Amino acid sequence: MTGMHLDNSNTRLEDYLSVLDVGIRFAFQPLVDGQSGRTVGHEALVRGCSGESPAQIIASVRPDNLFYFDQACRLGAIREASRLGLRGDLHINCTEIDPDNLEAALASTAEAVEASRFSPSQIVLEFNSLERLGSPRQLAEVRARANAWGFRVAADNFGTGEAGLKRLAVLRPEFVKLDRELIAGIHGSLRRQAMVLGVVASCKALGIVPIAAGIERESELEWLRQAGVAHFQGYYFGRPELAEAEEETDFFRNYEAGFELSACAA
C-alpha cells in the first residue's frame, strides 16, 4: 500500500468515524451461558439515531466506502462498549473484510482495543460469510492472523451444507452462531433437529463453542440445551439495548444484573 493510498484510506476512515459521532448509535445484546444463566458478553449492533435499521444505514453507503464504514463501526462499537463499562466478551461484526484488507482491519481494531478498557482476548470478530474470506488456504490464515493479534473468531449466521461444514473445519473459529432459520421452532422439527445435531457434533470434534442465536421461546432453549449448545442469544433473554447518555454505566450494570436473575429463574 503506497503512502498516498494509505493517507487517503486513513482520511476516509476518519470521515466515517466523524459520521458515527453524529448519526449512528450502538445497541448491545447479551450472550448467555446456558448452564449458569449469566451474561458472558454482548454483541454490538448498529442503529440509526432516527430508528433506521442496519440495512437502511448500509444502503446509504457507497459501495467503494463499505469497508471504511464497516471498519468505523467496529472502532465505534469498541469505544462505546468501553465507555459503558461492559464486561465479558465483545462480539463485533466483520461484513466487509476479505484477504486483501484483513491485516489493515486487524491493526486498526487492535489500536482501538488498546485505547479501551478491553483486552484483545475479549474481542470476538464475527464473520457472516466464510466464502468472502477466500480460498481454504486464505481461510485458514484468517484465524491465525486474528489470533496473532489476540482476538478470537466466530462464524456468524451459520447454516448447514457440505461446503459450509468444510469451510468451518478449515477456519476452526472459537465460536459458531447457528442461524435463526435453524433455531425457530426447532423443538417441533425433526429436519432442523437433525441439521443442528450435525453442526453441534462437528463443533464438538473441532473444539468450537456453538451459540444459538434468535432464541424466542423456552421450548427452543430447552431442546438446544439438551443437544449440547452452550451459549445463547435472542429476544427470550433480552433485546438489543441502547443506553441513555446520562445513565449509561448504571443502566448496563442494572440491566446485566436483572437479566442474570431472570435467566437463572427461567
Contacts in CASP RR format, 6 or more apart in sequence:
PFRMAT RR
TARGET T0000
AUTHOR 0000-0000-0000
METHOD contacts of the structure
MODEL  1
MTGMHLDNSNTRLEDYLSVLDVGIRFAFQPLVDGQSGRTVGHEALVRGCS
GESPAQIIASVRPDNLFYFDQACRLGAIREASRLGLRGDLHINCTEIDPD
NLEAALASTAEAVEASRFSPSQIVLEFNSLERLGSPRQLAEVRARANAWG
FRVAADNFGTGEAGLKRLAVLRPEFVKLDRELIAGIHGSLRRQAMVLGVV
ASCKALGIVPIAAGIERESELEWLRQAGVAHFQGYYFGRPELAEAEEETD
FFRNYEAGFELSACAA
1 9 0 8 1.000
1 104 0 8 1.000
9 68 0 8 1.000
9 104 0 8 1.000
12 65 0 8 1.000
12 68 0 8 1.000
13 68 0 8 1.000
13 71 0 8 1.000
13 72 0 8 1.000
13 75 0 8 1.000
13 108 0 8 1.000
15 68 0 8 1.000
16 65 0 8 1.000
16 68 0 8 1.000
16 69 0 8 1.000
16 71 0 8 1.000
16 72 0 8 1.000
17 72 0 8 1.000
17 75 0 8 1.000
17 76 0 8 1.000
19 72 0 8 1.000
20 72 0 8 1.000
20 73 0 8 1.000
20 76 0 8 1.000
22 49 0 8 1.000
23 48 0 8 1.000
23 49 0 8 1.000
24 46 0 8 1.000
24 47 0 8 1.000
24 48 0 8 1.000
24 49 0 8 1.000
24 57 0 8 1.000
24 73 0 8 1.000
25 46 0 8 1.000
25 47 0 8 1.000
25 48 0 8 1.000
25 49 0 8 1.000
25 242 0 8 1.000
26 44 0 8 1.000
26 45 0 8 1.000
26 46 0 8 1.000
26 47 0 8 1.000
26 76 0 8 1.000
26 77 0 8 1.000
26 80 0 8 1.000
26 81 0 8 1.000
26 242 0 8 1.000
27 44 0 8 1.000
27 45 0 8 1.000
27 46 0 8 1.000
27 47 0 8 1.000
27 240 0 8 1.000
27 241 0 8 1.000
27 242 0 8 1.000
28 42 0 8 1.000
28 43 0 8 1.000
28 44 0 8 1.000
28 45 0 8 1.000
28 81 0 8 1.000
28 84 0 8 1.000
28 86 0 8 1.000
28 240 0 8 1.000
28 241 0 8 1.000
28 252 0 8 1.000
29 42 0 8 1.000
29 43 0 8 1.000
29 45 0 8 1.000
29 233 0 8 1.000
29 234 0 8 1.000
29 238 0 8 1.000
29 239 0 8 1.000
29 240 0 8 1.000
29 241 0 8 1.000
30 39 0 8 1.000
30 41 0 8 1.000
30 42 0 8 1.000
30 233 0 8 1.000
30 237 0 8 1.000
30 238 0 8 1.000
30 256 0 8 1.000
30 259 0 8 1.000
31 39 0 8 1.000
31 40 0 8 1.000
31 41 0 8 1.000
31 42 0 8 1.000
31 43 0 8 1.000
31 89 0 8 1.000
31 91 0 8 1.000
31 211 0 8 1.000
31 231 0 8 1.000
31 232 0 8 1.000
31 233 0 8 1.000
32 38 0 8 1.000
32 39 0 8 1.000
32 40 0 8 1.000
32 231 0 8 1.000
32 232 0 8 1.000
32 233 0 8 1.000
32 237 0 8 1.000
32 259 0 8 1.000
32 263 0 8 1.000
33 40 0 8 1.000
33 230 0 8 1.000
33 231 0 8 1.000
34 225 0 8 1.000
34 229 0 8 1.000
34 230 0 8 1.000
34 231 0 8 1.000
34 232 0 8 1.000
35 230 0 8 1.000
36 264 0 8 1.000
37 260 0 8 1.000
37 263 0 8 1.000
37 264 0 8 1.000
38 260 0 8 1.000
38 263 0 8 1.000
38 264 0 8 1.000
39 88 0 8 1.000
39 256 0 8 1.000
39 259 0 8 1.000
39 260 0 8 1.000
39 263 0 8 1.000
40 88 0 8 1.000
40 89 0 8 1.000
40 231 0 8 1.000
41 86 0 8 1.000
41 87 0 8 1.000
41 88 0 8 1.000
41 89 0 8 1.000
41 90 0 8 1.000
41 91 0 8 1.000
42 81 0 8 1.000
42 86 0 8 1.000
42 88 0 8 1.000
42 89 0 8 1.000
42 90 0 8 1.000
42 91 0 8 1.000
43 91 0 8 1.000
43 92 0 8 1.000
43 93 0 8 1.000
43 126 0 8 1.000
43 233 0 8 1.000
43 240 0 8 1.000
44 77 0 8 1.000
44 78 0 8 1.000
44 80 0 8 1.000
44 81 0 8 1.000
44 90 0 8 1.000
44 91 0 8 1.000
44 92 0 8 1.000
44 93 0 8 1.000
45 54 0 8 1.000
45 93 0 8 1.000
45 240 0 8 1.000
46 54 0 8 1.000
46 57 0 8 1.000
46 73 0 8 1.000
46 77 0 8 1.000
47 53 0 8 1.000
47 54 0 8 1.000
47 240 0 8 1.000
47 242 0 8 1.000
48 56 0 8 1.000
48 57 0 8 1.000
58 66 0 8 1.000
58 69 0 8 1.000
61 69 0 8 1.000
66 95 0 8 1.000
66 96 0 8 1.000
67 96 0 8 1.000
67 97 0 8 1.000
67 101 0 8 1.000
67 105 0 8 1.000
69 96 0 8 1.000
70 93 0 8 1.000
70 94 0 8 1.000
70 95 0 8 1.000
70 96 0 8 1.000
70 97 0 8 1.000
71 96 0 8 1.000
71 105 0 8 1.000
71 108 0 8 1.000
71 109 0 8 1.000
73 92 0 8 1.000
73 93 0 8 1.000
74 92 0 8 1.000
74 93 0 8 1.000
74 94 0 8 1.000
74 105 0 8 1.000
74 108 0 8 1.000
74 109 0 8 1.000
74 112 0 8 1.000
75 108 0 8 1.000
75 109 0 8 1.000
75 112 0 8 1.000
76 112 0 8 1.000
77 90 0 8 1.000
77 92 0 8 1.000
78 90 0 8 1.000
78 92 0 8 1.000
78 109 0 8 1.000
78 112 0 8 1.000
78 113 0 8 1.000
78 116 0 8 1.000
78 118 0 8 1.000
78 123 0 8 1.000
79 112 0 8 1.000
79 115 0 8 1.000
79 116 0 8 1.000
81 90 0 8 1.000
81 116 0 8 1.000
81 118 0 8 1.000
82 116 0 8 1.000
82 117 0 8 1.000
82 118 0 8 1.000
83 248 0 8 1.000
84 243 0 8 1.000
84 248 0 8 1.000
84 249 0 8 1.000
84 251 0 8 1.000
84 252 0 8 1.000
85 117 0 8 1.000
85 249 0 8 1.000
85 252 0 8 1.000
86 252 0 8 1.000
87 256 0 8 1.000
88 122 0 8 1.000
89 122 0 8 1.000
89 123 0 8 1.000
89 124 0 8 1.000
89 152 0 8 1.000
90 118 0 8 1.000
90 122 0 8 1.000
90 123 0 8 1.000
90 124 0 8 1.000
91 124 0 8 1.000
91 126 0 8 1.000
91 154 0 8 1.000
92 109 0 8 1.000
92 123 0 8 1.000
92 124 0 8 1.000
92 125 0 8 1.000
92 126 0 8 1.000
93 126 0 8 1.000
93 128 0 8 1.000
93 156 0 8 1.000
94 105 0 8 1.000
94 125 0 8 1.000
94 126 0 8 1.000
94 127 0 8 1.000
94 128 0 8 1.000
95 128 0 8 1.000
95 129 0 8 1.000
97 105 0 8 1.000
97 125 0 8 1.000
97 127 0 8 1.000
97 132 0 8 1.000
97 133 0 8 1.000
98 132 0 8 1.000
98 133 0 8 1.000
98 134 0 8 1.000
99 133 0 8 1.000
99 134 0 8 1.000
99 138 0 8 1.000
99 141 0 8 1.000
99 142 0 8 1.000
102 141 0 8 1.000
102 142 0 8 1.000
102 145 0 8 1.000
103 145 0 8 1.000
106 145 0 8 1.000
106 146 0 8 1.000
106 149 0 8 1.000
106 151 0 8 1.000
107 149 0 8 1.000
109 123 0 8 1.000
109 125 0 8 1.000
109 149 0 8 1.000
109 151 0 8 1.000
110 120 0 8 1.000
110 149 0 8 1.000
110 151 0 8 1.000
113 119 0 8 1.000
113 120 0 8 1.000
113 123 0 8 1.000
120 149 0 8 1.000
120 150 0 8 1.000
120 151 0 8 1.000
121 150 0 8 1.000
121 151 0 8 1.000
121 152 0 8 1.000
123 150 0 8 1.000
123 151 0 8 1.000
123 152 0 8 1.000
124 151 0 8 1.000
124 152 0 8 1.000
124 153 0 8 1.000
124 154 0 8 1.000
124 174 0 8 1.000
124 175 0 8 1.000
125 146 0 8 1.000
125 151 0 8 1.000
125 152 0 8 1.000
125 153 0 8 1.000
125 154 0 8 1.000
126 154 0 8 1.000
126 155 0 8 1.000
126 156 0 8 1.000
126 177 0 8 1.000
127 133 0 8 1.000
127 142 0 8 1.000
127 153 0 8 1.000
127 154 0 8 1.000
127 155 0 8 1.000
127 156 0 8 1.000
127 173 0 8 1.000
128 156 0 8 1.000
128 157 0 8 1.000
130 139 0 8 1.000
130 155 0 8 1.000
130 164 0 8 1.000
130 167 0 8 1.000
130 168 0 8 1.000
130 171 0 8 1.000
131 167 0 8 1.000
133 139 0 8 1.000
133 142 0 8 1.000
133 171 0 8 1.000
136 166 0 8 1.000
136 167 0 8 1.000
136 170 0 8 1.000
139 167 0 8 1.000
139 170 0 8 1.000
139 171 0 8 1.000
140 170 0 8 1.000
140 171 0 8 1.000
142 153 0 8 1.000
142 171 0 8 1.000
143 153 0 8 1.000
143 171 0 8 1.000
143 172 0 8 1.000
143 173 0 8 1.000
146 152 0 8 1.000
146 153 0 8 1.000
147 153 0 8 1.000
152 173 0 8 1.000
152 174 0 8 1.000
152 175 0 8 1.000
153 171 0 8 1.000
153 173 0 8 1.000
153 174 0 8 1.000
153 175 0 8 1.000
154 173 0 8 1.000
154 174 0 8 1.000
154 175 0 8 1.000
154 176 0 8 1.000
154 177 0 8 1.000
154 211 0 8 1.000
155 168 0 8 1.000
155 171 0 8 1.000
155 173 0 8 1.000
155 175 0 8 1.000
155 176 0 8 1.000
155 177 0 8 1.000
156 177 0 8 1.000
157 177 0 8 1.000
157 179 0 8 1.000
157 213 0 8 1.000
158 164 0 8 1.000
158 168 0 8 1.000
158 176 0 8 1.000
158 177 0 8 1.000
158 178 0 8 1.000
158 179 0 8 1.000
158 199 0 8 1.000
159 178 0 8 1.000
159 179 0 8 1.000
159 181 0 8 1.000
159 182 0 8 1.000
159 195 0 8 1.000
159 199 0 8 1.000
160 182 0 8 1.000
160 195 0 8 1.000
160 198 0 8 1.000
160 199 0 8 1.000
165 199 0 8 1.000
165 202 0 8 1.000
168 176 0 8 1.000
168 202 0 8 1.000
168 206 0 8 1.000
168 208 0 8 1.000
169 202 0 8 1.000
169 206 0 8 1.000
172 206 0 8 1.000
172 207 0 8 1.000
172 208 0 8 1.000
173 208 0 8 1.000
174 208 0 8 1.000
174 209 0 8 1.000
175 208 0 8 1.000
175 209 0 8 1.000
175 210 0 8 1.000
175 211 0 8 1.000
175 231 0 8 1.000
176 199 0 8 1.000
176 203 0 8 1.000
176 208 0 8 1.000
176 209 0 8 1.000
176 210 0 8 1.000
176 211 0 8 1.000
177 210 0 8 1.000
177 211 0 8 1.000
177 212 0 8 1.000
177 213 0 8 1.000
177 233 0 8 1.000
178 196 0 8 1.000
178 199 0 8 1.000
178 210 0 8 1.000
178 211 0 8 1.000
178 212 0 8 1.000
178 213 0 8 1.000
178 229 0 8 1.000
179 213 0 8 1.000
180 213 0 8 1.000
180 214 0 8 1.000
182 192 0 8 1.000
182 195 0 8 1.000
182 196 0 8 1.000
182 199 0 8 1.000
183 192 0 8 1.000
183 196 0 8 1.000
183 212 0 8 1.000
183 213 0 8 1.000
183 214 0 8 1.000
183 215 0 8 1.000
183 220 0 8 1.000
183 224 0 8 1.000
184 214 0 8 1.000
184 216 0 8 1.000
184 220 0 8 1.000
185 192 0 8 1.000
185 217 0 8 1.000
185 219 0 8 1.000
185 220 0 8 1.000
186 192 0 8 1.000
186 193 0 8 1.000
186 196 0 8 1.000
186 220 0 8 1.000
186 223 0 8 1.000
186 224 0 8 1.000
187 217 0 8 1.000
187 219 0 8 1.000
187 220 0 8 1.000
187 222 0 8 1.000
187 223 0 8 1.000
193 223 0 8 1.000
193 227 0 8 1.000
196 224 0 8 1.000
196 227 0 8 1.000
196 229 0 8 1.000
197 227 0 8 1.000
199 210 0 8 1.000
200 210 0 8 1.000
200 227 0 8 1.000
200 228 0 8 1.000
200 229 0 8 1.000
202 208 0 8 1.000
203 209 0 8 1.000
203 210 0 8 1.000
209 230 0 8 1.000
209 231 0 8 1.000
210 228 0 8 1.000
210 229 0 8 1.000
210 230 0 8 1.000
210 231 0 8 1.000
211 229 0 8 1.000
211 230 0 8 1.000
211 231 0 8 1.000
211 232 0 8 1.000
211 233 0 8 1.000
212 220 0 8 1.000
212 221 0 8 1.000
212 224 0 8 1.000
212 229 0 8 1.000
212 231 0 8 1.000
212 232 0 8 1.000
212 233 0 8 1.000
213 232 0 8 1.000
213 233 0 8 1.000
213 234 0 8 1.000
214 233 0 8 1.000
214 234 0 8 1.000
214 235 0 8 1.000
214 236 0 8 1.000
215 221 0 8 1.000
215 224 0 8 1.000
215 232 0 8 1.000
215 233 0 8 1.000
215 234 0 8 1.000
215 235 0 8 1.000
215 236 0 8 1.000
215 237 0 8 1.000
216 234 0 8 1.000
216 235 0 8 1.000
216 236 0 8 1.000
217 236 0 8 1.000
218 236 0 8 1.000
218 266 0 8 1.000
220 236 0 8 1.000
221 232 0 8 1.000
221 236 0 8 1.000
221 266 0 8 1.000
224 232 0 8 1.000
236 266 0 8 1.000
237 259 0 8 1.000
237 263 0 8 1.000
238 259 0 8 1.000
241 251 0 8 1.000
241 252 0 8 1.000
241 255 0 8 1.000
243 251 0 8 1.000
243 252 0 8 1.000
244 251 0 8 1.000
END
